[in-house]
C-alpha cells in the first residue's frame, strides 16, 4: 500500500462543496487560471496553499466564508 506524503489535511469540506455544485477540479483550475495539477495538489494537502487571488475567485464563485472551508 502506497503512503501519501501530505503537508496538511485535505480540504474535504471544500471538495464536497465542489461536488455539490457539480464543479470538478479541472473546472475550478480553469476559473482560477491554474493547472489541474496545482488545484489537485492544494485540495489533497500535497501542495501549497491557494493565493489571496484564488480565494477572491472562490468567494465570488460560491458566496462562502473562506474560514468555513479552509
N, C-alpha and C positions, 0 to 999 in steps of 0.2 A: 504494500500500500504506500502510495506517494505522500510525503508530508509537504504541506503547503506552507511556505515561508511568508508570513503576514507581518506587516509593520503595525497594524492595528486591526480591530474588529471590522468586518464588512458592514456596509450601510444597508442592513437588511430592511429597515423600515422604509428607506427611500426606494430601494429596489421594489418593494411591494407597491409603493405609490406609482412607480413607473408601470408596473404590471396592471394595476387597477385602471390606469389611464391609457392602456394599450400603446405604450411607448417603449420601444426596445432600446438597447444600448446604442445601436447604430444611429437611430433617430436622435437620441439625446446628443451623441457626439456631433452629428451634423448641425444641430441647433447651437451647440456650443462652439463650433468651429474647431473641434479637436478630433483626434483619431479615435477610432473604436477601441484600439488597444489601450490608449490613455484612460478613457472612460471606464473600461473594464477593470483596469488595474486599480483605479481610485475606488470604484464601487466594491471591489472584492478585498480591499485592505492590503493590496500588494504594492501599490504605487504611492505617489504623493497625495496631495490634497487638491480639491478644487480651488481655483483662484477666486478672488473677490468678483472679478468679471463673470466667472462661471456662475457663482452664487446669484449675481444680479439677474442673469438669464433664467436660472432655475426659479427664482422668486416670481418673475414675470410669467413664466410658463404655468406654474401651479398655484400661485397665490398662497404660498405657505410661509410659515415662520421657520427660518432655517434651523434654529436651535431645537426644533422638534424632531428633526430628521438627521442632524449631523452632530 
